[in-house]
């Protein structure tokens, strides 16, 4: 691969929402010409939590279709489902055998998820970061987009890459760097009902986020219900007016106007005006993505064809890395 490799994986859980699009997908679309991008639907990670088989299968295809509808181009980027590339699991086992229990015990996400899923604290949940390391290292990835909750996992990935490179005195793995996406104007996209928390696609309260497939009526309703703050002046003040500030941020990003211009537009108006206009803006913004999604999703055989081709492309690189690692550790290749 002549260009730097960028790998991003997303779990098929919850509902892809506007925060995912603004904070991630929109940026990845721009990067396709400058990087060798691999976008994986990481369904093996998803089963660390119990899933409905039917819902998981449908959501997996929905997520991929939304990626494509949002502008991810399978002619430029490799789009595939993780379980279609068995090298992920094979490398994960090898990496497991060089990962220390103490390293995994320190992972805060395991502790957080264990509290949320007390009835199913499984080995997969504990080893999750090792599979993530395999996802990344298989493709000699240079850059990995990570949020705050994944920084520990990337550090473990880097440690494992160094560990193998030092042990065998050669560059078996490229040591990946975190990729910092283009900053969102005004800050992060926060929950509509709790503007002190980040908007999440897995939130059990669907009023907290705008789903990419929400219909116009639902979008308008959610915006009207969005939490604002005391007072009646529309201004950006993240400490004292987190609710209004969040709505201004979303409006700014979608409209492409700076926050200062948005504030001037709403000068002398009430919070209700901001909510209604924002809802209408989001409806118009998502309309072409939704239309394209339903067109793609309707032709499931074509969608699966894209995924098959993506998995074949991914396996070309994955097999090279895995075989190199296998030979290094003494496995006899067939």
C-alpha positions in Angstrom: 0.0 0.0 0.0 1.6 3.2 -1.2 -0.4 5.6 1.0 -0.5 5.6 4.8 -3.1 3.1 6.1 -6.0 4.3 8.2 -8.2 1.7 10.0 -11.5 2.4 11.6 -14.0 -0.1 13.1 -17.5 0.4 14.3 -19.6 -2.0 16.3 -23.1 -2.8 14.9 -24.8 -1.8 18.2 -27.4 0.8 18.9 -28.3 3.3 16.1 -25.9 5.3 14.0 -26.7 8.8 14.8 -25.8 12.4 13.9 -22.9 12.5 16.3 -21.2 9.5 14.5 -21.7 11.2 11.2 -20.4 14.7 12.3 -17.6 13.4 14.5 -16.4 10.5 12.4 -18.0 9.4 9.1 -18.0 12.9 7.6 -14.2 13.2 8.2 -13.5 9.7 6.8 -15.2 10.6 3.5 -12.7 13.5 3.1 -9.7 11.2 3.8 -10.3 8.6 1.2 -8.1 10.2 -1.4 -5.1 10.8 0.9 -5.1 7.5 2.9 -5.5 3.8 2.3 -8.7 3.6 4.3 -10.1 0.4 5.8 -13.6 0.6 7.3 -14.6 -2.5 9.2 -18.0 -3.5 10.7 -16.5 -5.2 13.8 -19.2 -7.7 14.6 -16.9 -10.0 16.5 -16.5 -7.2 19.1 -20.3 -6.8 19.3 -20.9 -10.3 20.6 -19.1 -9.6 23.8 -22.6 -8.5 24.8 -25.5 -10.8 24.2 -27.2 -10.0 20.8 -30.4 -11.0 19.1 -29.0 -12.9 16.0 -31.7 -11.5 13.7 -31.2 -7.9 14.9 -27.4 -8.2 14.7 -27.5 -9.5 11.1 -29.9 -6.7 10.0 -28.1 -4.0 11.9 -24.8 -5.0 10.4 -26.1 -4.6 6.8 -27.8 -1.3 7.8 -24.6 0.1 9.2 -22.6 -0.7 6.1 -25.4 0.7 3.9 -25.3 4.0 5.9 -21.5 4.1 5.5 -21.9 3.9 1.8 -24.9 6.3 1.8 -22.8 8.9 3.7 -20.1 8.9 1.1 -17.7 6.0 1.9 -16.7 4.8 -1.6 -15.9 1.1 -1.9 -13.8 1.9 -5.0 -11.5 4.1 -2.9 -11.8 2.4 0.5 -11.9 -1.2 1.7 -15.3 -1.8 3.4 -15.7 -5.2 5.0 -17.2 -7.2 7.9 -14.7 -8.3 10.5 -15.9 -11.9 10.7 -15.4 -12.3 6.9 -11.6 -12.0 7.5 -10.6 -14.9 9.8 -7.1 -13.6 10.1 -8.5 -11.2 12.8 -9.2 -14.1 15.1 -6.0 -15.9 14.3 -3.8 -13.0 15.0 -5.8 -12.2 18.2 -4.9 -15.6 19.6 -1.2 -15.2 18.9 -1.3 -11.7 20.5 -3.2 -13.1 23.5 -0.3 -15.3 24.2 2.0 -12.3 24.6 -0.4 -10.1 26.5 -0.1 -9.9 30.2 -3.1 -10.3 32.5 -2.0 -7.2 34.4 -2.3 -5.2 31.2 -5.9 -6.3 30.6 -6.8 -5.9 34.3 -6.0 -2.2 34.0 -8.5 -1.6 31.2 -11.1 0.8 32.5 -13.6 0.0 29.7 -13.7 -3.7 30.9 -14.5 -2.5 34.4 -17.3 -0.1 33.1 -18.9 -2.7 30.8 -18.7 -5.4 33.5 -20.8 -3.2 35.8 -23.4 -2.7 33.0 -23.5 -6.5 32.1 -23.0 -8.2 35.4 -24.8 -11.3 34.2 -22.4 -11.8 31.3 -18.8 -10.9 32.3 -17.1 -13.1 29.7 -13.6 -13.8 28.5 -14.3 -12.1 25.2 -15.1 -8.8 27.0 -11.8 -9.2 29.0 -9.8 -9.9 25.8 -11.6 -7.3 23.7 -8.5 -5.0 23.5 -6.4 -7.8 22.1 -8.8 -8.4 19.2 -8.8 -4.7 18.6 -5.0 -4.8 18.5 -5.2 -7.6 15.9 -7.7 -5.5 13.8 -5.2 -2.7 13.7 -1.9 -4.5 13.3 -3.0 -6.9 10.6 -3.0 -4.1 8.1 0.2 -2.3 9.1 -1.9 0.6 10.1 -0.3 4.0 10.5 -3.3 5.9 11.9 -6.2 4.9 14.0 -9.1 7.3 14.8 -9.8 6.9 18.6 -12.1 8.5 21.1 -11.2 9.0 24.8 -12.7 5.5 25.7 -10.3 3.7 23.3 -7.0 5.4 24.1 -6.0 2.7 26.5 -6.6 0.1 23.9 -4.5 1.8 21.3 -1.7 2.1 23.9 -1.9 -1.7 24.4 -1.8 -2.1 20.6 1.4 0.0 20.4 3.0 -1.9 23.3 2.3 -5.3 21.6 3.7 -4.0 18.3 6.9 -2.9 20.1 7.0 -6.2 22.0 6.9 -8.3 18.9 9.3 -6.1 16.9 11.9 -6.1 19.8 11.5 -9.9 20.3 12.2 -10.8 16.7 14.5 -7.8 16.0 12.5 -6.7 12.9 9.5 -4.6 12.1 6.8 -7.3 12.1 4.2 -4.6 12.8 4.0 -0.9 12.1 3.5 1.0 15.3 0.2 2.9 14.9 -0.4 6.5 15.9 -3.7 8.0 17.0 -5.5 10.0 14.4 -7.0 13.2 15.6 -10.0 14.1 13.5 -10.8 17.6 12.4 -12.2 19.5 15.4 -15.9 20.1 15.5 -16.7 23.8 15.5 -17.6 24.7 19.0 -16.8 21.3 20.6 -18.2 17.8 20.8 -21.8 16.7 20.0 -23.5 16.1 23.3 -26.7 14.3 24.4 -29.9 16.2 23.8 -31.4 15.4 27.2 -28.1 15.5 29.1 -25.8 18.0 27.5 -23.0 17.3 30.0 -22.6 13.8 28.4 -21.4 12.8 25.0 -24.1 11.7 22.5 -24.0 7.9 22.2 -25.5 5.6 19.6 -26.0 2.9 22.3 -28.0 5.2 24.7 -31.1 3.4 25.9 -33.0 6.7 25.8 -33.5 7.4 22.1 -34.5 11.0 22.8 -30.8 11.7 23.6 -29.7 11.4 20.0 -30.8 12.0 16.4 -30.6 8.7 14.5 -29.4 9.0 10.9 -32.6 7.1 9.9 -35.0 9.1 12.1 -38.0 10.3 10.1 -38.7 14.1 9.9 -41.5 13.9 12.5 -39.2 12.2 15.0 -36.3 14.6 14.4 -38.5 17.6 15.0 -40.0 16.1 18.1 -36.5 15.2 19.6 -35.2 18.7 18.9 -38.2 20.4 20.5 -37.7 18.1 23.6 -34.0 19.0 23.8 -32.9 20.3 27.1 -32.0 24.0 27.3 -31.0 26.2 30.2 -32.3 28.9 32.4 -32.7 32.4 30.9 -33.9 33.2 27.4 -30.8 34.6 25.7 -29.3 32.4 22.9 -25.6 32.5 23.6 -22.7 30.1 23.6 -21.6 29.4 27.2 -20.5 25.8 27.7 -20.3 26.1 31.5 -23.5 27.9 32.2 -25.6 27.0 29.2 -24.5 23.5 28.0 -27.9 22.8 26.5 -28.1 25.8 24.3 -24.4 25.6 23.5 -24.9 22.0 22.3 -27.7 23.0 20.0 -25.6 25.9 18.6 -22.7 23.5 17.9 -24.9 21.1 16.0 -26.5 24.0 14.0 -23.1 25.4 13.3 -21.6 22.2 12.0 -24.6 21.3 9.8 -25.1 24.8 8.4 -21.3 25.3 7.9 -21.6 28.7 9.6 -19.5 29.8 12.6 -21.2 29.7 16.0 -20.9 33.5 16.2 -22.9 33.9 13.0 -25.5 31.4 14.2 -25.9 33.4 17.5 -26.4 36.6 15.5 -29.1 34.9 13.4 -31.0 34.0 16.5 -30.5 37.4 18.2 -33.8 38.4 19.9 -35.4 35.0 19.4 -36.4 32.4 21.9 -35.1 28.9 22.5 -38.1 27.5 20.7 -37.0 29.2 17.5 -33.6 27.6 17.7 -35.1 24.1 18.3 -37.5 24.3 15.4 -35.0 25.7 12.9 -32.4 23.2 14.0 -34.9 20.3 13.6 -35.8 21.5 10.1 -32.1 21.9 9.2 -31.3 18.4 10.3 -34.3 17.0 8.3 -33.0 18.6 5.1 -29.4 17.6 5.9 -30.2 13.9 6.4 -32.7 13.6 3.5 -30.2 12.7 0.8 -28.3 10.3 3.0 -31.6 8.5 3.9 -32.7 8.4 0.3 -29.4 6.9 -0.8 -29.5 4.4 2.2 -32.9 3.0 1.1 -31.7 2.6 -2.4 -28.6 0.7 -1.3 -30.4 -1.4 1.2 -33.1 -2.4 -1.3 -30.5 -4.3 -3.3 -29.1 -6.6 -0.7 -27.3 -8.9 -3.1 -25.3 -5.9 -4.4 -24.5 -4.8 -0.9 -23.2 -8.2 0.0 -21.2 -8.2 -3.2 -19.4 -5.0 -2.0 -18.7 -6.7 1.3 -17.4 -9.8 -0.4 -15.0 -7.8 -2.5 -14.0 -5.7 0.5 -13.2 -8.9 2.5 -11.1 -10.2 -0.4 -9.1 -7.0 -0.5 -8.6 -7.0 3.2 -7.5 -10.6 3.3 -4.7 -9.9 0.8 -2.9 -7.7 3.3 -4.1 -9.6 6.4 -2.7 -12.9 5.1 0.7 -11.3 4.4 1.0 -10.0 8.0 -0.3 -13.1 9.6 2.0 -15.5 7.7 5.0 -13.3 8.5 4.1 -13.4 12.2 3.4 -17.2 12.0 6.8 -17.9 10.5 8.5 -15.6 13.0 7.1 -17.5 16.0 7.9 -20.9 14.5 4.6 -22.1 13.0 5.0 -24.4 10.0 3.0 -22.9 7.1 1.0 -25.2 4.8 
